[in-house]
Amino acid sequence: MDKISVITAISGWALPRKWFAGEVSNAFPGARVQVIYPETPESIEEARILLSRYPAELYIGYSLGSLWLLKFKHLLPDTCIKALLAPILSFLNKDEYGGRTTETQLKYLIRSLKQGSNQSPTLKSFFLNCDLPFSQEMIEDIPDREVLLRGLEFLKTYKARKEDTKNFLSILGENDIFINGDMLSKHIPDLDIIQSVGHAPGNLLKHLAGRLNWNTRNP
């Protein structure tokens, strides 16, 4: 595939679609960027609808979006390029697939979201921990509580296999707070770990653009 004109990116948990689309566009100037935020990540019916609605030459799954892309990889075109950023095979540390989060931590996040009428403090804390920029405008563009809770349930229950990552480019930041690179690389031997980079998508996307020779492929 010589030229990529359309990119479909599957968002991480709680990210505003417009903000995430801007991050992808910054890394891939000139591309038409489409963002999928799965509202019911377990649903194959929803996946079929979304992937048929947003065809592309390059598919990028970021964080939760990487796990979703692995789950539904059989729905992708045979000729497309596929990439996983901050890839998740299993979110919880008990599975020894690279996840750093304990079940207690995840239950606390779920409980925090369920309690009270204002989810802003919980999400602000999450964004700060991920080194993501926080603003009130971001909060206003975030999916509603039920969608967020379904996303956390998906992270709690679904596990991908290392075989699922075949034919994907996989890129992780060395300082990712959710993923242990040393452990994950045992399951993804070709995992590309970037030094001094965390969980936020910006630098991961730019690294992917470099791997794909974006500037020479799309002058």
Backbone torsions as a table, in degrees:
resi	resn	phi	psi	omega
1	MET	NA	109.4	-174.2
2	ASP	-78.7	-35.5	-173.8
3	LYS	-131.3	139.4	176.0
4	ILE	-114.6	119.9	179.9
5	SER	-111.0	-23.6	-177.1
6	VAL	-128.1	131.5	178.4
7	ILE	-120.9	131.2	171.1
8	THR	-110.8	119.7	-178.3
9	ALA	-113.3	131.9	179.0
10	ILE	-98.9	122.6	-168.2
11	SER	-73.3	155.6	168.7
12	GLY	-79.1	171.8	-175.4
13	TRP	-62.2	131.5	171.6
14	ALA	72.2	3.0	-178.3
15	LEU	-77.9	135.9	172.8
16	PRO	-64.7	135.1	-176.2
17	ARG	-60.1	-43.9	-176.5
18	LYS	-65.1	-40.9	-180.0
19	TRP	-65.0	-45.7	-179.3
20	PHE	-64.6	-39.7	176.8
21	ALA	-60.6	-37.9	177.7
22	GLY	-65.0	-38.0	177.6
23	GLU	-63.9	-41.9	179.1
24	VAL	-66.5	-43.4	-179.7
25	SER	-63.6	-36.1	178.6
26	ASN	-63.0	-35.9	-178.5
27	ALA	-82.0	-27.3	-176.5
28	PHE	-126.7	67.5	-178.1
29	PRO	-60.8	137.4	178.8
30	GLY	95.5	-15.6	179.5
31	ALA	-82.4	152.7	169.2
32	ARG	-88.3	118.1	-173.2
33	VAL	-105.0	128.4	176.4
34	GLN	-119.3	134.4	-178.6
35	VAL	-115.9	131.3	174.3
36	ILE	-106.2	128.5	169.0
37	TYR	-117.3	101.8	-178.2
38	PRO	-65.0	123.0	-179.6
39	GLU	-86.9	-24.7	175.0
40	THR	-132.7	83.3	-168.7
41	PRO	-61.1	-23.3	-180.0
42	GLU	-77.3	-15.5	-169.0
43	SER	-83.2	118.2	175.6
44	ILE	-72.6	-29.3	177.7
45	GLU	-63.1	-45.3	177.7
46	GLU	-63.5	-41.8	-179.6
47	ALA	-60.9	-43.5	179.1
48	ARG	-61.1	-43.1	-179.3
49	ILE	-64.2	-48.5	-176.1
50	LEU	-66.0	-43.8	-177.7
51	LEU	-72.5	-28.0	174.6
52	SER	-76.8	-28.0	179.9
53	ARG	-76.9	-29.0	-174.5
54	TYR	-125.1	66.3	177.2
55	PRO	-69.3	153.1	-177.3
56	ALA	-158.0	168.6	172.0
57	GLU	-90.0	-24.6	179.2
58	LEU	-128.9	127.8	176.2
59	TYR	-114.6	129.3	-179.7
60	ILE	-121.6	123.2	173.5
61	GLY	-107.7	123.5	-178.1
62	TYR	-113.0	124.2	175.8
63	SER	56.0	-118.5	176.2
64	LEU	-53.1	-36.8	179.0
65	GLY	-63.0	-26.8	177.1
66	SER	-70.2	-41.4	178.8
67	LEU	-65.3	-39.6	178.1
68	TRP	-64.2	-42.1	-179.1
69	LEU	-66.0	-36.2	176.7
70	LEU	-67.2	-39.6	-179.8
71	LYS	-62.2	-37.1	-173.7
72	PHE	-114.5	27.4	-178.0
73	LYS	-59.9	-27.3	-178.9
74	HIS	-68.9	-11.5	178.6
75	LEU	-92.1	-3.0	-177.4
76	LEU	-86.0	152.9	176.6
77	PRO	-62.9	147.4	-178.9
78	ASP	-65.4	-29.0	-172.7
79	THR	-93.3	-0.6	-174.2
80	CYS	-79.0	162.9	169.7
81	ILE	-95.0	138.5	-176.2
82	LYS	-127.4	135.2	-178.4
83	ALA	-137.2	145.1	176.5
84	LEU	-118.6	123.6	176.1
85	LEU	-112.8	134.2	-171.0
86	ALA	48.7	57.1	-170.2
87	PRO	-67.8	138.5	178.4
88	ILE	-116.5	122.0	168.6
89	LEU	-94.6	-38.7	173.0
90	SER	-151.3	131.2	-172.6
91	PHE	-75.5	-32.7	-173.7
92	LEU	-87.4	145.4	-176.2
93	ASN	-72.5	-19.9	-176.8
94	LYS	-65.8	-20.7	-177.2
95	ASP	-86.0	-11.0	178.6
96	GLU	58.1	38.1	175.9
97	TYR	-108.1	13.0	177.9
98	GLY	109.5	-14.2	178.6
99	GLY	-67.5	142.4	179.9
100	ARG	-102.4	-14.2	-170.9
101	THR	-81.1	133.1	176.3
102	THR	-84.4	159.5	177.6
103	GLU	-62.8	-34.4	178.2
104	THR	-63.2	-43.7	178.8
105	GLN	-62.5	-41.7	-179.5
106	LEU	-67.7	-41.0	177.9
107	LYS	-62.7	-36.6	178.0
108	TYR	-65.3	-41.4	178.6
109	LEU	-64.5	-42.3	178.2
110	ILE	-62.1	-44.8	-179.5
111	ARG	-64.4	-39.7	179.3
112	SER	-62.6	-38.4	179.4
113	LEU	-69.4	-35.2	-177.2
114	LYS	-74.0	-28.4	-175.0
115	GLN	-85.7	140.6	174.7
116	GLY	75.8	171.2	-176.8
117	SER	-97.7	-11.0	-175.1
118	ASN	-115.7	113.9	-179.9
119	GLN	-91.5	-1.0	-175.6
120	SER	-59.4	-45.8	-178.9
121	PRO	-59.6	-41.5	179.8
122	THR	-63.0	-44.7	-177.6
123	LEU	-72.7	-35.1	177.0
124	LYS	-61.1	-43.5	178.0
125	SER	-62.3	-41.4	179.2
126	PHE	-62.2	-47.4	-179.5
127	PHE	-61.7	-41.9	-179.6
128	LEU	-64.9	-40.4	178.7
129	ASN	-63.5	-32.1	-179.5
130	CYS	-87.8	0.5	-176.5
131	ASP	61.0	37.8	176.2
132	LEU	-101.1	142.7	179.0
133	PRO	-64.5	137.9	-179.6
134	PHE	-114.7	136.3	172.1
135	SER	-151.8	157.9	179.5
136	GLN	-61.8	-31.8	178.2
137	GLU	-62.6	-35.8	177.4
138	MET	-63.7	-44.9	-179.0
139	ILE	-58.9	-38.8	-176.8
140	GLU	-69.7	-18.3	-177.7
141	ASP	-104.4	8.1	-177.5
142	ILE	-85.9	144.9	177.9
143	PRO	-56.1	159.9	-175.7
144	ASP	-73.6	171.8	-171.9
145	ARG	-56.3	-44.0	-177.1
146	GLU	-64.9	-37.6	176.9
147	VAL	-65.0	-43.5	178.9
148	LEU	-61.5	-41.9	-179.5
149	LEU	-66.4	-38.3	176.8
150	ARG	-65.2	-34.3	176.2
151	GLY	-64.4	-42.3	178.7
152	LEU	-67.0	-36.0	177.7
153	GLU	-65.5	-37.7	176.5
154	PHE	-62.6	-45.1	178.2
155	LEU	-63.7	-32.0	-178.8
156	LYS	-72.9	-34.3	-167.1
157	THR	-109.1	-26.5	-172.3
158	TYR	-94.1	137.3	175.3
159	LYS	-126.6	132.9	173.0
160	ALA	-93.0	167.7	177.1
161	ARG	-106.5	155.6	179.7
162	LYS	-63.0	-29.4	178.3
163	GLU	-63.7	-25.9	-178.8
164	ASP	-64.9	-23.3	-174.6
165	THR	-84.1	-2.0	178.7
166	LYS	-59.2	136.6	179.5
167	ASN	73.4	12.1	171.9
168	PHE	-106.4	143.7	164.1
169	LEU	-81.6	130.7	-176.8
170	SER	-123.1	124.5	-174.6
171	ILE	-131.4	132.7	-177.5
172	LEU	-136.8	145.2	172.2
173	GLY	-81.8	138.3	-179.1
174	GLU	-56.5	-34.2	-174.5
175	ASN	-102.1	24.4	-180.0
176	ASP	-61.9	126.4	-176.3
177	ILE	-76.9	-16.0	-177.4
178	PHE	-101.1	-16.7	-170.0
179	ILE	-132.1	130.1	175.7
180	ASN	-88.8	108.1	-174.6
181	GLY	-64.0	-39.9	-179.7
182	ASP	-61.4	-41.9	-179.5
183	MET	-72.5	-41.2	-178.3
184	LEU	-66.0	-34.0	-178.2
185	SER	-66.4	-18.2	174.2
186	LYS	-69.6	-26.2	-179.8
187	HIS	-99.0	-26.3	177.0
188	ILE	-124.0	85.5	-174.3
189	PRO	-58.8	-29.9	-178.8
190	ASP	-90.4	13.7	-179.8
191	LEU	-58.2	128.4	179.5
192	ASP	-96.0	109.5	-177.5
193	ILE	-103.1	123.4	-176.6
194	ILE	-96.9	126.3	-179.2
195	GLN	-68.1	145.2	173.3
196	SER	61.3	25.6	178.4
197	VAL	-121.2	141.5	-178.9
198	GLY	-103.1	-145.6	-172.9
199	HIS	-85.2	-24.2	-176.2
200	ALA	-57.6	145.2	-170.5
201	PRO	-76.7	-21.8	-170.1
202	GLY	-54.7	-54.9	-178.0
203	ASN	-69.3	-31.4	176.9
204	LEU	-64.7	-42.8	178.6
205	LEU	-64.1	-41.9	179.5
206	LYS	-65.5	-37.7	177.5
207	HIS	-64.9	-41.3	177.3
208	LEU	-61.8	-42.7	178.5
209	ALA	-59.1	-38.7	176.6
210	GLY	-66.5	-41.5	178.6
211	ARG	-60.8	-33.2	-178.1
212	LEU	-91.8	5.8	-179.2
213	ASN	52.0	49.6	-172.3
214	TRP	-57.0	-44.3	-174.6
215	ASN	-66.7	-33.7	179.2
216	THR	-86.9	-28.3	178.8
217	ARG	-74.9	-33.1	-175.9
218	ASN	-129.5	67.7	-176.7
219	PRO	-68.1	NA	NA
